[in-house]
Amino acid sequence: MWSKQQTLAERPAVSPSQGSAAPVVPFNSASNSYLGGTSARSSARLGASIKIKGQLTGAEALQIDGKVDGPISLQGHELTVGPTAHLNSEIHASELVVSGEVVGNVHVRGLRGYNSSTKLQAN
């Protein structure tokens, strides 16, 4: 039969604090990797079903596969326009990689990825 003294005498082989539980990270914390503190992703992405009307700003690289109608400012970062993207925008970025459609003023240091499916009407 079980007794309280028996329970106190028996110790678990591994205490719960010694287990390899993953750390709890709050939703509002920055998305850093656990080793080295660098960003866990290379760029942000707006999917093909996303439509934005308004100003888009950021401090990281961005890939757009959807539709944007409004200015885009990624000063010092790369903007990738995917093959399904349609942008009616004034663009400020360090690099522009275009596979989709861009209409508007473009202020970039470099332009890459221009191919036969690209539609670029820019000043």
Jmol script that loads the backbone (N, CA, C; Angstrom):
load data "model"
ATOM      1  N   MET A   1       0.833  -1.164   0.000  1.00  0.00           N
ATOM      2  CA  MET A   1       0.000   0.000   0.000  1.00  0.00           C
ATOM      3  C   MET A   1       0.886   1.238   0.000  1.00  0.00           C
ATOM      4  N   TRP A   2       0.425   2.336  -0.565  1.00  0.00           N
ATOM      5  CA  TRP A   2       1.173   3.587  -0.702  1.00  0.00           C
ATOM      6  C   TRP A   2       1.181   4.361   0.603  1.00  0.00           C
ATOM      7  N   SER A   3       2.305   4.987   0.887  1.00  0.00           N
ATOM      8  CA  SER A   3       2.383   5.843   2.072  1.00  0.00           C
ATOM      9  C   SER A   3       3.144   7.116   1.714  1.00  0.00           C
ATOM     10  N   LYS A   4       2.909   8.188   2.459  1.00  0.00           N
ATOM     11  CA  LYS A   4       3.561   9.467   2.219  1.00  0.00           C
ATOM     12  C   LYS A   4       5.077   9.348   2.386  1.00  0.00           C
ATOM     13  N   GLN A   5       5.555   8.582   3.346  1.00  0.00           N
ATOM     14  CA  GLN A   5       6.980   8.401   3.580  1.00  0.00           C
ATOM     15  C   GLN A   5       7.656   7.732   2.398  1.00  0.00           C
ATOM     16  N   GLN A   6       6.961   6.815   1.765  1.00  0.00           N
ATOM     17  CA  GLN A   6       7.501   6.137   0.596  1.00  0.00           C
ATOM     18  C   GLN A   6       7.735   7.144  -0.530  1.00  0.00           C
ATOM     19  N   THR A   7       6.811   8.067  -0.775  1.00  0.00           N
ATOM     20  CA  THR A   7       6.916   9.069  -1.837  1.00  0.00           C
ATOM     21  C   THR A   7       8.073  10.013  -1.578  1.00  0.00           C
ATOM     22  N   LEU A   8       8.274  10.448  -0.352  1.00  0.00           N
ATOM     23  CA  LEU A   8       9.364  11.361  -0.027  1.00  0.00           C
ATOM     24  C   LEU A   8      10.725  10.706  -0.184  1.00  0.00           C
ATOM     25  N   ALA A   9      10.824   9.420   0.080  1.00  0.00           N
ATOM     26  CA  ALA A   9      12.092   8.708  -0.018  1.00  0.00           C
ATOM     27  C   ALA A   9      12.506   8.481  -1.468  1.00  0.00           C
ATOM     28  N   GLU A  10      11.550   8.346  -2.372  1.00  0.00           N
ATOM     29  CA  GLU A  10      11.850   8.087  -3.785  1.00  0.00           C
ATOM     30  C   GLU A  10      12.045   9.404  -4.517  1.00  0.00           C
ATOM     31  N   ARG A  11      13.161   9.545  -5.154  1.00  0.00           N
ATOM     32  CA  ARG A  11      13.476  10.748  -5.933  1.00  0.00           C
ATOM     33  C   ARG A  11      13.438  10.374  -7.416  1.00  0.00           C
ATOM     34  N   PRO A  12      12.972  11.277  -8.273  1.00  0.00           N
ATOM     35  CA  PRO A  12      12.983  10.987  -9.715  1.00  0.00           C
ATOM     36  C   PRO A  12      14.414  10.919 -10.232  1.00  0.00           C
ATOM     37  N   ALA A  13      14.632  10.115 -11.262  1.00  0.00           N
ATOM     38  CA  ALA A  13      15.965   9.949 -11.838  1.00  0.00           C
ATOM     39  C   ALA A  13      16.459  11.249 -12.467  1.00  0.00           C
ATOM     40  N   VAL A  14      15.583  12.003 -13.116  1.00  0.00           N
ATOM     41  CA  VAL A  14      15.944  13.272 -13.750  1.00  0.00           C
ATOM     42  C   VAL A  14      14.947  14.314 -13.286  1.00  0.00           C
ATOM     43  N   SER A  15      15.442  15.416 -12.771  1.00  0.00           N
ATOM     44  CA  SER A  15      14.531  16.470 -12.335  1.00  0.00           C
ATOM     45  C   SER A  15      13.999  17.218 -13.548  1.00  0.00           C
ATOM     46  N   PRO A  16      12.806  17.810 -13.470  1.00  0.00           N
ATOM     47  CA  PRO A  16      12.228  18.521 -14.608  1.00  0.00           C
ATOM     48  C   PRO A  16      13.100  19.657 -15.109  1.00  0.00           C
ATOM     49  N   SER A  17      13.876  20.293 -14.258  1.00  0.00           N
ATOM     50  CA  SER A  17      14.726  21.410 -14.695  1.00  0.00           C
ATOM     51  C   SER A  17      15.915  20.947 -15.524  1.00  0.00           C
ATOM     52  N   GLN A  18      16.243  19.657 -15.490  1.00  0.00           N
ATOM     53  CA  GLN A  18      17.376  19.155 -16.260  1.00  0.00           C
ATOM     54  C   GLN A  18      16.972  18.699 -17.650  1.00  0.00           C
ATOM     55  N   GLY A  19      15.687  18.676 -17.960  1.00  0.00           N
ATOM     56  CA  GLY A  19      15.227  18.228 -19.283  1.00  0.00           C
ATOM     57  C   GLY A  19      15.625  19.221 -20.354  1.00  0.00           C
ATOM     58  N   SER A  20      15.471  18.843 -21.609  1.00  0.00           N
ATOM     59  CA  SER A  20      15.857  19.716 -22.718  1.00  0.00           C
ATOM     60  C   SER A  20      14.623  20.381 -23.320  1.00  0.00           C
ATOM     61  N   ALA A  21      13.911  21.149 -22.512  1.00  0.00           N
ATOM     62  CA  ALA A  21      12.728  21.852 -22.990  1.00  0.00           C
ATOM     63  C   ALA A  21      13.138  23.054 -23.824  1.00  0.00           C
ATOM     64  N   ALA A  22      12.357  23.356 -24.856  1.00  0.00           N
ATOM     65  CA  ALA A  22      12.626  24.521 -25.691  1.00  0.00           C
ATOM     66  C   ALA A  22      12.266  25.781 -24.918  1.00  0.00           C
ATOM     67  N   PRO A  23      13.013  26.865 -25.120  1.00  0.00           N
ATOM     68  CA  PRO A  23      12.712  28.096 -24.401  1.00  0.00           C
ATOM     69  C   PRO A  23      11.394  28.696 -24.876  1.00  0.00           C
ATOM     70  N   VAL A  24      10.718  29.370 -23.982  1.00  0.00           N
ATOM     71  CA  VAL A  24       9.461  30.033 -24.315  1.00  0.00           C
ATOM     72  C   VAL A  24       9.797  31.428 -24.797  1.00  0.00           C
ATOM     73  N   VAL A  25       9.326  31.780 -26.009  1.00  0.00           N
ATOM     74  CA  VAL A  25       9.600  33.075 -26.599  1.00  0.00           C
ATOM     75  C   VAL A  25       8.276  33.791 -26.796  1.00  0.00           C
ATOM     76  N   PRO A  26       8.093  34.988 -26.223  1.00  0.00           N
ATOM     77  CA  PRO A  26       6.836  35.708 -26.397  1.00  0.00           C
ATOM     78  C   PRO A  26       6.627  36.130 -27.841  1.00  0.00           C
ATOM     79  N   PHE A  27       5.360  36.300 -28.228  1.00  0.00           N
ATOM     80  CA  PHE A  27       5.034  36.684 -29.602  1.00  0.00           C
ATOM     81  C   PHE A  27       5.586  38.055 -29.970  1.00  0.00           C
ATOM     82  N   ASN A  28       5.682  38.955 -29.012  1.00  0.00           N
ATOM     83  CA  ASN A  28       6.122  40.302 -29.324  1.00  0.00           C
ATOM     84  C   ASN A  28       7.633  40.470 -29.315  1.00  0.00           C
ATOM     85  N   SER A  29       8.387  39.398 -29.145  1.00  0.00           N
ATOM     86  CA  SER A  29       9.849  39.517 -29.157  1.00  0.00           C
ATOM     87  C   SER A  29      10.354  39.517 -30.596  1.00  0.00           C
ATOM     88  N   ALA A  30      11.560  40.038 -30.781  1.00  0.00           N
ATOM     89  CA  ALA A  30      12.169  40.086 -32.112  1.00  0.00           C
ATOM     90  C   ALA A  30      12.433  38.675 -32.614  1.00  0.00           C
ATOM     91  N   SER A  31      12.391  38.499 -33.936  1.00  0.00           N
ATOM     92  CA  SER A  31      12.613  37.170 -34.500  1.00  0.00           C
ATOM     93  C   SER A  31      14.106  36.950 -34.714  1.00  0.00           C
ATOM     94  N   ASN A  32      14.809  36.598 -33.662  1.00  0.00           N
ATOM     95  CA  ASN A  32      16.239  36.308 -33.735  1.00  0.00           C
ATOM     96  C   ASN A  32      16.456  34.827 -33.550  1.00  0.00           C
ATOM     97  N   SER A  33      17.516  34.336 -34.154  1.00  0.00           N
ATOM     98  CA  SER A  33      17.856  32.948 -33.915  1.00  0.00           C
ATOM     99  C   SER A  33      18.506  32.854 -32.541  1.00  0.00           C
ATOM    100  N   TYR A  34      18.580  31.672 -31.975  1.00  0.00           N
ATOM    101  CA  TYR A  34      19.134  31.495 -30.642  1.00  0.00           C
ATOM    102  C   TYR A  34      20.650  31.526 -30.653  1.00  0.00           C
ATOM    103  N   LEU A  35      21.270  31.250 -31.776  1.00  0.00           N
ATOM    104  CA  LEU A  35      22.733  31.227 -31.840  1.00  0.00           C
ATOM    105  C   LEU A  35      23.221  32.465 -32.572  1.00  0.00           C
ATOM    106  N   GLY A  36      23.851  33.352 -31.885  1.00  0.00           N
ATOM    107  CA  GLY A  36      24.460  34.505 -32.527  1.00  0.00           C
ATOM    108  C   GLY A  36      23.575  35.722 -32.623  1.00  0.00           C
ATOM    109  N   GLY A  37      22.273  35.611 -32.426  1.00  0.00           N
ATOM    110  CA  GLY A  37      21.391  36.756 -32.431  1.00  0.00           C
ATOM    111  C   GLY A  37      21.153  37.390 -33.786  1.00  0.00           C
ATOM    112  N   THR A  38      21.429  36.697 -34.874  1.00  0.00           N
ATOM    113  CA  THR A  38      21.171  37.253 -36.191  1.00  0.00           C
ATOM    114  C   THR A  38      19.762  36.902 -36.619  1.00  0.00           C
ATOM    115  N   SER A  39      19.291  37.582 -37.625  1.00  0.00           N
ATOM    116  CA  SER A  39      17.927  37.362 -38.093  1.00  0.00           C
ATOM    117  C   SER A  39      17.747  35.928 -38.571  1.00  0.00           C
ATOM    118  N   ALA A  40      16.612  35.334 -38.235  1.00  0.00           N
ATOM    119  CA  ALA A  40      16.360  33.940 -38.569  1.00  0.00           C
ATOM    120  C   ALA A  40      15.877  33.778 -40.011  1.00  0.00           C
ATOM    121  N   ARG A  41      15.523  34.878 -40.655  1.00  0.00           N
ATOM    122  CA  ARG A  41      15.068  34.784 -42.043  1.00  0.00           C
ATOM    123  C   ARG A  41      15.845  35.775 -42.885  1.00  0.00           C
ATOM    124  N   SER A  42      15.889  35.529 -44.195  1.00  0.00           N
ATOM    125  CA  SER A  42      16.658  36.414 -45.046  1.00  0.00           C
ATOM    126  C   SER A  42      15.841  37.609 -45.520  1.00  0.00           C
ATOM    127  N   SER A  43      14.516  37.477 -45.657  1.00  0.00           N
ATOM    128  CA  SER A  43      13.681  38.593 -46.068  1.00  0.00           C
ATOM    129  C   SER A  43      12.226  38.336 -45.699  1.00  0.00           C
ATOM    130  N   ALA A  44      11.463  39.418 -45.663  1.00  0.00           N
ATOM    131  CA  ALA A  44      10.021  39.306 -45.442  1.00  0.00           C
ATOM    132  C   ALA A  44       9.358  39.035 -46.787  1.00  0.00           C
ATOM    133  N   ARG A  45       8.124  38.510 -46.755  1.00  0.00           N
ATOM    134  CA  ARG A  45       7.463  38.156 -48.014  1.00  0.00           C
ATOM    135  C   ARG A  45       5.981  38.463 -47.937  1.00  0.00           C
ATOM    136  N   LEU A  46       5.462  39.086 -49.003  1.00  0.00           N
ATOM    137  CA  LEU A  46       4.032  39.294 -49.163  1.00  0.00           C
ATOM    138  C   LEU A  46       3.568  38.354 -50.262  1.00  0.00           C
ATOM    139  N   GLY A  47       2.688  37.427 -49.938  1.00  0.00           N
ATOM    140  CA  GLY A  47       2.245  36.401 -50.879  1.00  0.00           C
ATOM    141  C   GLY A  47       1.381  36.933 -52.005  1.00  0.00           C
ATOM    142  N   ALA A  48       1.106  36.071 -52.974  1.00  0.00           N
ATOM    143  CA  ALA A  48       0.375  36.436 -54.181  1.00  0.00           C
ATOM    144  C   ALA A  48      -1.052  36.897 -53.914  1.00  0.00           C
ATOM    145  N   SER A  49      -1.656  36.470 -52.819  1.00  0.00           N
ATOM    146  CA  SER A  49      -3.044  36.872 -52.531  1.00  0.00           C
ATOM    147  C   SER A  49      -3.130  38.176 -51.739  1.00  0.00           C
ATOM    148  N   ILE A  50      -1.988  38.775 -51.387  1.00  0.00           N
ATOM    149  CA  ILE A  50      -1.966  40.007 -50.598  1.00  0.00           C
ATOM    150  C   ILE A  50      -2.092  41.218 -51.511  1.00  0.00           C
ATOM    151  N   LYS A  51      -2.999  42.142 -51.137  1.00  0.00           N
ATOM    152  CA  LYS A  51      -3.181  43.406 -51.860  1.00  0.00           C
ATOM    153  C   LYS A  51      -3.051  44.540 -50.858  1.00  0.00           C
ATOM    154  N   ILE A  52      -2.158  45.495 -51.150  1.00  0.00           N
ATOM    155  CA  ILE A  52      -1.926  46.627 -50.255  1.00  0.00           C
ATOM    156  C   ILE A  52      -2.172  47.912 -51.020  1.00  0.00           C
ATOM    157  N   LYS A  53      -2.956  48.790 -50.409  1.00  0.00           N
ATOM    158  CA  LYS A  53      -3.179  50.130 -50.938  1.00  0.00           C
ATOM    159  C   LYS A  53      -2.704  51.095 -49.864  1.00  0.00           C
ATOM    160  N   GLY A  54      -1.562  51.743 -50.105  1.00  0.00           N
ATOM    161  CA  GLY A  54      -0.991  52.637 -49.115  1.00  0.00           C
ATOM    162  C   GLY A  54       0.520  52.548 -49.086  1.00  0.00           C
ATOM    163  N   GLN A  55       1.112  53.223 -48.122  1.00  0.00           N
ATOM    164  CA  GLN A  55       2.566  53.297 -48.003  1.00  0.00           C
ATOM    165  C   GLN A  55       3.128  52.048 -47.341  1.00  0.00           C
ATOM    166  N   LEU A  56       4.225  51.549 -47.896  1.00  0.00           N
ATOM    167  CA  LEU A  56       4.895  50.361 -47.356  1.00  0.00           C
ATOM    168  C   LEU A  56       6.330  50.750 -47.042  1.00  0.00           C
ATOM    169  N   THR A  57       6.734  50.619 -45.766  1.00  0.00           N
ATOM    170  CA  THR A  57       8.104  50.942 -45.370  1.00  0.00           C
ATOM    171  C   THR A  57       8.678  49.779 -44.583  1.00  0.00           C
ATOM    172  N   GLY A  58      10.007  49.660 -44.602  1.00  0.00           N
ATOM    173  CA  GLY A  58      10.631  48.590 -43.854  1.00  0.00           C
ATOM    174  C   GLY A  58      12.125  48.773 -43.741  1.00  0.00           C
ATOM    175  N   ALA A  59      12.703  48.011 -42.816  1.00  0.00           N
ATOM    176  CA  ALA A  59      14.145  48.039 -42.581  1.00  0.00           C
ATOM    177  C   ALA A  59      14.717  46.647 -42.777  1.00  0.00           C
ATOM    178  N   GLU A  60      14.187  45.921 -43.757  1.00  0.00           N
ATOM    179  CA  GLU A  60      14.701  44.602 -44.111  1.00  0.00           C
ATOM    180  C   GLU A  60      14.347  44.328 -45.567  1.00  0.00           C
ATOM    181  N   ALA A  61      14.967  43.323 -46.141  1.00  0.00           N
ATOM    182  CA  ALA A  61      14.681  42.943 -47.517  1.00  0.00           C
ATOM    183  C   ALA A  61      13.242  42.440 -47.607  1.00  0.00           C
ATOM    184  N   LEU A  62      12.620  42.636 -48.775  1.00  0.00           N
ATOM    185  CA  LEU A  62      11.222  42.270 -48.953  1.00  0.00           C
ATOM    186  C   LEU A  62      11.007  41.664 -50.330  1.00  0.00           C
ATOM    187  N   GLN A  63      10.205  40.594 -50.366  1.00  0.00           N
ATOM    188  CA  GLN A  63       9.769  40.013 -51.637  1.00  0.00           C
ATOM    189  C   GLN A  63       8.263  40.200 -51.718  1.00  0.00           C
ATOM    190  N   ILE A  64       7.806  40.736 -52.841  1.00  0.00           N
ATOM    191  CA  ILE A  64       6.379  40.947 -53.060  1.00  0.00           C
ATOM    192  C   ILE A  64       5.930  40.060 -54.204  1.00  0.00           C
ATOM    193  N   ASP A  65       4.895  39.260 -53.953  1.00  0.00           N
ATOM    194  CA  ASP A  65       4.298  38.433 -54.996  1.00  0.00           C
ATOM    195  C   ASP A  65       2.858  38.871 -55.278  1.00  0.00           C
ATOM    196  N   GLY A  66       2.348  39.810 -54.487  1.00  0.00           N
ATOM    197  CA  GLY A  66       0.974  40.278 -54.626  1.00  0.00           C
ATOM    198  C   GLY A  66       0.900  41.615 -55.334  1.00  0.00           C
ATOM    199  N   LYS A  67      -0.094  42.440 -54.943  1.00  0.00           N
ATOM    200  CA  LYS A  67      -0.318  43.736 -55.576  1.00  0.00           C
ATOM    201  C   LYS A  67      -0.125  44.843 -54.553  1.00  0.00           C
ATOM    202  N   VAL A  68       0.606  45.887 -54.963  1.00  0.00           N
ATOM    203  CA  VAL A  68       0.814  47.052 -54.111  1.00  0.00           C
ATOM    204  C   VAL A  68       0.526  48.301 -54.928  1.00  0.00           C
ATOM    205  N   ASP A  69      -0.300  49.182 -54.368  1.00  0.00           N
ATOM    206  CA  ASP A  69      -0.605  50.470 -54.968  1.00  0.00           C
ATOM    207  C   ASP A  69      -0.249  51.538 -53.947  1.00  0.00           C
ATOM    208  N   GLY A  70       0.955  52.087 -54.066  1.00  0.00           N
ATOM    209  CA  GLY A  70       1.440  53.086 -53.126  1.00  0.00           C
ATOM    210  C   GLY A  70       2.948  53.019 -53.017  1.00  0.00           C
ATOM    211  N   PRO A  71       3.545  54.034 -52.375  1.00  0.00           N
ATOM    212  CA  PRO A  71       5.010  54.096 -52.293  1.00  0.00           C
ATOM    213  C   PRO A  71       5.607  52.982 -51.434  1.00  0.00           C
ATOM    214  N   ILE A  72       6.809  52.541 -51.835  1.00  0.00           N
ATOM    215  CA  ILE A  72       7.547  51.508 -51.105  1.00  0.00           C
ATOM    216  C   ILE A  72       8.921  52.067 -50.777  1.00  0.00           C
ATOM    217  N   SER A  73       9.284  52.053 -49.490  1.00  0.00           N
ATOM    218  CA  SER A  73      10.579  52.560 -49.064  1.00  0.00           C
ATOM    219  C   SER A  73      11.298  51.513 -48.222  1.00  0.00           C
ATOM    220  N   LEU A  74      12.364  50.965 -48.790  1.00  0.00           N
ATOM    221  CA  LEU A  74      13.213  49.983 -48.096  1.00  0.00           C
ATOM    222  C   LEU A  74      14.654  50.488 -48.157  1.00  0.00           C
ATOM    223  N   GLN A  75      14.889  51.707 -47.707  1.00  0.00           N
ATOM    224  CA  GLN A  75      16.200  52.328 -47.808  1.00  0.00           C
ATOM    225  C   GLN A  75      17.299  51.382 -47.331  1.00  0.00           C
ATOM    226  N   GLY A  76      18.245  51.111 -48.220  1.00  0.00           N
ATOM    227  CA  GLY A  76      19.369  50.257 -47.877  1.00  0.00           C
ATOM    228  C   GLY A  76      19.074  48.763 -47.945  1.00  0.00           C
ATOM    229  N   HIS A  77      17.899  48.373 -48.436  1.00  0.00           N
ATOM    230  CA  HIS A  77      17.540  46.957 -48.496  1.00  0.00           C
ATOM    231  C   HIS A  77      16.994  46.602 -49.873  1.00  0.00           C
ATOM    232  N   GLU A  78      16.988  45.315 -50.164  1.00  0.00           N
ATOM    233  CA  GLU A  78      16.592  44.814 -51.473  1.00  0.00           C
ATOM    234  C   GLU A  78      15.088  44.587 -51.556  1.00  0.00           C
ATOM    235  N   LEU A  79      14.510  44.941 -52.704  1.00  0.00           N
ATOM    236  CA  LEU A  79      13.112  44.641 -53.009  1.00  0.00           C
ATOM    237  C   LEU A  79      13.088  43.659 -54.167  1.00  0.00           C
ATOM    238  N   THR A  80      12.424  42.529 -53.965  1.00  0.00           N
ATOM    239  CA  THR A  80      12.252  41.538 -55.021  1.00  0.00           C
ATOM    240  C   THR A  80      10.795  41.545 -55.445  1.00  0.00           C
ATOM    241  N   VAL A  81      10.567  41.743 -56.737  1.00  0.00           N
ATOM    242  CA  VAL A  81       9.222  41.746 -57.299  1.00  0.00           C
ATOM    243  C   VAL A  81       9.034  40.410 -57.999  1.00  0.00           C
ATOM    244  N   GLY A  82       8.221  39.549 -57.397  1.00  0.00           N
ATOM    245  CA  GLY A  82       8.019  38.197 -57.925  1.00  0.00           C
ATOM    246  C   GLY A  82       7.245  38.178 -59.230  1.00  0.00           C
ATOM    247  N   PRO A  83       7.206  37.040 -59.904  1.00  0.00           N
ATOM    248  CA  PRO A  83       6.563  36.939 -61.218  1.00  0.00           C
ATOM    249  C   PRO A  83       5.059  37.208 -61.203  1.00  0.00           C
ATOM    250  N   THR A  84       4.390  37.065 -60.070  1.00  0.00           N
ATOM    251  CA  THR A  84       2.950  37.326 -59.988  1.00  0.00           C
ATOM    252  C   THR A  84       2.638  38.707 -59.423  1.00  0.00           C
ATOM    253  N   ALA A  85       3.666  39.512 -59.151  1.00  0.00           N
ATOM    254  CA  ALA A  85       3.481  40.818 -58.522  1.00  0.00           C
ATOM    255  C   ALA A  85       3.098  41.894 -59.523  1.00  0.00           C
ATOM    256  N   HIS A  86       2.287  42.836 -59.047  1.00  0.00           N
ATOM    257  CA  HIS A  86       1.890  44.019 -59.815  1.00  0.00           C
ATOM    258  C   HIS A  86       2.046  45.212 -58.879  1.00  0.00           C
ATOM    259  N   LEU A  87       3.022  46.102 -59.174  1.00  0.00           N
ATOM    260  CA  LEU A  87       3.288  47.253 -58.325  1.00  0.00           C
ATOM    261  C   LEU A  87       3.027  48.538 -59.091  1.00  0.00           C
ATOM    262  N   ASN A  88       2.222  49.415 -58.512  1.00  0.00           N
ATOM    263  CA  ASN A  88       2.029  50.766 -59.006  1.00  0.00           C
ATOM    264  C   ASN A  88       2.582  51.651 -57.908  1.00  0.00           C
ATOM    265  N   SER A  89       3.910  51.882 -57.929  1.00  0.00           N
ATOM    266  CA  SER A  89       4.600  52.421 -56.764  1.00  0.00           C
ATOM    267  C   SER A  89       5.784  53.295 -57.129  1.00  0.00           C
ATOM    268  N   GLU A  90       6.089  54.222 -56.231  1.00  0.00           N
ATOM    269  CA  GLU A  90       7.389  54.876 -56.241  1.00  0.00           C
ATOM    270  C   GLU A  90       8.248  54.052 -55.304  1.00  0.00           C
ATOM    271  N   ILE A  91       9.386  53.581 -55.811  1.00  0.00           N
ATOM    272  CA  ILE A  91      10.206  52.622 -55.061  1.00  0.00           C
ATOM    273  C   ILE A  91      11.545  53.239 -54.677  1.00  0.00           C
ATOM    274  N   HIS A  92      11.894  53.112 -53.385  1.00  0.00           N
ATOM    275  CA  HIS A  92      13.204  53.490 -52.858  1.00  0.00           C
ATOM    276  C   HIS A  92      13.791  52.243 -52.211  1.00  0.00           C
ATOM    277  N   ALA A  93      14.879  51.712 -52.788  1.00  0.00           N
ATOM    278  CA  ALA A  93      15.530  50.507 -52.263  1.00  0.00           C
ATOM    279  C   ALA A  93      16.977  50.496 -52.742  1.00  0.00           C
ATOM    280  N   SER A  94      17.787  49.660 -52.096  1.00  0.00           N
ATOM    281  CA  SER A  94      19.173  49.574 -52.548  1.00  0.00           C
ATOM    282  C   SER A  94      19.271  48.783 -53.846  1.00  0.00           C
ATOM    283  N   GLU A  95      18.542  47.685 -53.930  1.00  0.00           N
ATOM    284  CA  GLU A  95      18.550  46.831 -55.123  1.00  0.00           C
ATOM    285  C   GLU A  95      17.115  46.496 -55.488  1.00  0.00           C
ATOM    286  N   LEU A  96      16.858  46.335 -56.760  1.00  0.00           N
ATOM    287  CA  LEU A  96      15.546  45.924 -57.237  1.00  0.00           C
ATOM    288  C   LEU A  96      15.725  44.702 -58.132  1.00  0.00           C
ATOM    289  N   VAL A  97      15.057  43.627 -57.764  1.00  0.00           N
ATOM    290  CA  VAL A  97      15.072  42.400 -58.557  1.00  0.00           C
ATOM    291  C   VAL A  97      13.655  42.236 -59.093  1.00  0.00           C
ATOM    292  N   VAL A  98      13.497  42.303 -60.416  1.00  0.00           N
ATOM    293  CA  VAL A  98      12.162  42.335 -61.007  1.00  0.00           C
ATOM    294  C   VAL A  98      11.904  41.113 -61.864  1.00  0.00           C
ATOM    295  N   SER A  99      10.803  40.421 -61.538  1.00  0.00           N
ATOM    296  CA  SER A  99      10.302  39.346 -62.398  1.00  0.00           C
ATOM    297  C   SER A  99       8.856  39.619 -62.790  1.00  0.00           C
ATOM    298  N   GLY A 100       8.198  40.547 -62.089  1.00  0.00           N
ATOM    299  CA  GLY A 100       6.797  40.858 -62.333  1.00  0.00           C
ATOM    300  C   GLY A 100       6.628  42.189 -63.033  1.00  0.00           C
ATOM    301  N   GLU A 101       5.601  42.953 -62.603  1.00  0.00           N
ATOM    302  CA  GLU A 101       5.259  44.219 -63.241  1.00  0.00           C
ATOM    303  C   GLU A 101       5.436  45.375 -62.266  1.00  0.00           C
ATOM    304  N   VAL A 102       6.152  46.419 -62.724  1.00  0.00           N
ATOM    305  CA  VAL A 102       6.372  47.618 -61.918  1.00  0.00           C
ATOM    306  C   VAL A 102       6.051  48.841 -62.771  1.00  0.00           C
ATOM    307  N   VAL A 103       5.179  49.719 -62.235  1.00  0.00           N
ATOM    308  CA  VAL A 103       4.860  50.987 -62.870  1.00  0.00           C
ATOM    309  C   VAL A 103       5.111  52.074 -61.838  1.00  0.00           C
ATOM    310  N   GLY A 104       5.981  53.054 -62.175  1.00  0.00           N
ATOM    311  CA  GLY A 104       6.238  54.149 -61.254  1.00  0.00           C
ATOM    312  C   GLY A 104       7.694  54.557 -61.244  1.00  0.00           C
ATOM    313  N   ASN A 105       8.003  55.546 -60.406  1.00  0.00           N
ATOM    314  CA  ASN A 105       9.373  56.030 -60.270  1.00  0.00           C
ATOM    315  C   ASN A 105      10.182  55.043 -59.443  1.00  0.00           C
ATOM    316  N   VAL A 106      11.415  54.774 -59.900  1.00  0.00           N
ATOM    317  CA  VAL A 106      12.272  53.812 -59.226  1.00  0.00           C
ATOM    318  C   VAL A 106      13.585  54.488 -58.858  1.00  0.00           C
ATOM    319  N   HIS A 107      13.926  54.447 -57.557  1.00  0.00           N
ATOM    320  CA  HIS A 107      15.166  55.024 -57.044  1.00  0.00           C
ATOM    321  C   HIS A 107      15.957  53.894 -56.390  1.00  0.00           C
ATOM    322  N   VAL A 108      16.868  53.277 -57.152  1.00  0.00           N
ATOM    323  CA  VAL A 108      17.660  52.146 -56.659  1.00  0.00           C
ATOM    324  C   VAL A 108      19.111  52.304 -57.106  1.00  0.00           C
ATOM    325  N   ARG A 109      20.009  51.608 -56.416  1.00  0.00           N
ATOM    326  CA  ARG A 109      21.419  51.594 -56.825  1.00  0.00           C
ATOM    327  C   ARG A 109      21.682  50.508 -57.853  1.00  0.00           C
ATOM    328  N   GLY A 110      20.883  49.436 -57.830  1.00  0.00           N
ATOM    329  CA  GLY A 110      21.108  48.335 -58.756  1.00  0.00           C
ATOM    330  C   GLY A 110      19.805  47.687 -59.182  1.00  0.00           C
ATOM    331  N   LEU A 111      19.780  47.223 -60.409  1.00  0.00           N
ATOM    332  CA  LEU A 111      18.615  46.534 -60.968  1.00  0.00           C
ATOM    333  C   LEU A 111      19.068  45.166 -61.460  1.00  0.00           C
ATOM    334  N   ARG A 112      18.417  44.103 -60.958  1.00  0.00           N
ATOM    335  CA  ARG A 112      18.792  42.740 -61.344  1.00  0.00           C
ATOM    336  C   ARG A 112      17.547  41.946 -61.726  1.00  0.00           C
ATOM    337  N   GLY A 113      17.781  40.833 -62.405  1.00  0.00           N
ATOM    338  CA  GLY A 113      16.727  39.864 -62.671  1.00  0.00           C
ATOM    339  C   GLY A 113      15.760  40.252 -63.757  1.00  0.00           C
ATOM    340  N   TYR A 114      16.095  41.255 -64.518  1.00  0.00           N
ATOM    341  CA  TYR A 114      15.217  41.689 -65.593  1.00  0.00           C
ATOM    342  C   TYR A 114      15.176  40.602 -66.660  1.00  0.00           C
ATOM    343  N   ASN A 115      13.967  40.096 -66.980  1.00  0.00           N
ATOM    344  CA  ASN A 115      13.858  39.048 -67.995  1.00  0.00           C
ATOM    345  C   ASN A 115      12.690  39.342 -68.940  1.00  0.00           C
ATOM    346  N   SER A 116      12.394  38.436 -69.844  1.00  0.00           N
ATOM    347  CA  SER A 116      11.376  38.668 -70.871  1.00  0.00           C
ATOM    348  C   SER A 116       9.958  38.810 -70.309  1.00  0.00           C
ATOM    349  N   SER A 117       9.686  38.258 -69.142  1.00  0.00           N
ATOM    350  CA  SER A 117       8.344  38.379 -68.545  1.00  0.00           C
ATOM    351  C   SER A 117       8.187  39.642 -67.699  1.00  0.00           C
ATOM    352  N   THR A 118       9.278  40.400 -67.527  1.00  0.00           N
ATOM    353  CA  THR A 118       9.271  41.606 -66.703  1.00  0.00           C
ATOM    354  C   THR A 118       8.630  42.767 -67.451  1.00  0.00           C
ATOM    355  N   LYS A 119       7.772  43.503 -66.739  1.00  0.00           N
ATOM    356  CA  LYS A 119       7.194  44.738 -67.295  1.00  0.00           C
ATOM    357  C   LYS A 119       7.609  45.863 -66.366  1.00  0.00           C
ATOM    358  N   LEU A 120       8.462  46.770 -66.867  1.00  0.00           N
ATOM    359  CA  LEU A 120       8.988  47.846 -66.066  1.00  0.00           C
ATOM    360  C   LEU A 120       8.754  49.168 -66.765  1.00  0.00           C
ATOM    361  N   GLN A 121       7.876  49.997 -66.198  1.00  0.00           N
ATOM    362  CA  GLN A 121       7.636  51.348 -66.713  1.00  0.00           C
ATOM    363  C   GLN A 121       8.052  52.297 -65.611  1.00  0.00           C
ATOM    364  N   ALA A 122       9.289  52.786 -65.708  1.00  0.00           N
ATOM    365  CA  ALA A 122       9.843  53.585 -64.616  1.00  0.00           C
ATOM    366  C   ALA A 122      10.602  54.796 -65.163  1.00  0.00           C
ATOM    367  N   ASN A 123      10.784  55.763 -64.273  1.00  0.00           N
ATOM    368  CA  ASN A 123      11.587  56.942 -64.600  1.00  0.00           C
ATOM    369  C   ASN A 123      12.947  56.813 -63.940  1.00  0.00           C
TER     370      ASN A 123
END
end "model"
wireframe off; spacefill off
backbone 0.3
color backbone group
